[in-house]
Amino acid sequence: MPLRYETDGPIAIFTIDNGAVNPTTPAMHKELHAAMTRFLRDPEIRCGILTGAGDRAFCAGDDIKSPRRAMTAEEQLGDHLWPHSTEGATPHDFSWSRDVILMERFKPIIGAVNGWCLGMGLIYLLTLTDIRIAATTARFGFPEVAYGMGGAGGSTRLLRQMPPVAAMWMLLTGEPMTAAEAERNFLINRVVEPERLMEEARRIASGICRHPPAAVRVEMEASYRAQDLSRADAVAFTKHLYRLQRLGLSDGGDLLEDGFLYRRGDQA
């Protein structure tokens, strides 16, 4: 399968594995949706890593040469109103990518980028990862504008995650960005040598897994949801989550108080 999902203790690894440059296909988007569902529903899995097989590409984007079944106007309307209603066992278009992007996710994923990360590959990096490590050989870009396929804008995420002038440079020129440039523009966190990429991603994932899972969930949900709230609503929302988290710990587990982590029963 072009999308491999494996687990190693509390860490899940998603690997795009589809030839030299790992392009995505309609079937792969559906596979990724299924893998993400498994990841999010498994309480034993605490953190994920998203990467690409080989050293040429993390993902070169959608394979526009993938065979797609011609649809009648009636089928197209039906698929728009009831997504995937007209498809058989094999998806007939790339619409499963929309479902992946819209998934509610408050479990962390680390991006480990090797080689080219373009188009849909970069959109998935923007929407499915929270911390990003890149090899020195990594290159990032949205070349769609050169082919008359602009408009996605990184599926609305690019300008939220890096300075607007850097984002628009990438979107309007279609030119790729090096790993060093991506780090300077806050698209990624760290650049490492290619041979250290997965080692570093696993190290960070292991560190996250050592934290109380409720604390990680609350930190993520509070941070992401608050971006779309007014200041007053954001403060109220985050206070509620914080208090619910502490109440949830009252029956046992860890308690964070005054900057120190206590085990229940350790306090006098």
Secondary structure, DSSP 4 states (H G I P E B T S, - for coil): --EEEEEETTEEEEEE-SSTT--B-HHHHHHHHHHHHHHHH-TT--EEEEEESSSSEEE--B-TTS------HHHHHHHHHSTTTT--SS-SSSTHHHHHHT----S-EEEEE-SEEETHHHHHHHHH-SEEEEETT-EEE-GGGGGT----TTTTTHHHHS-HHHHHHHHHH---EEHHHHHHTTS-SEEE-GGGHHHHHHHHHHHHHTS-HHHHHHHHHHHHHHTTS-HHHHHHHHHHHHHHHHHHGGGSSEEEETTEEEETT---
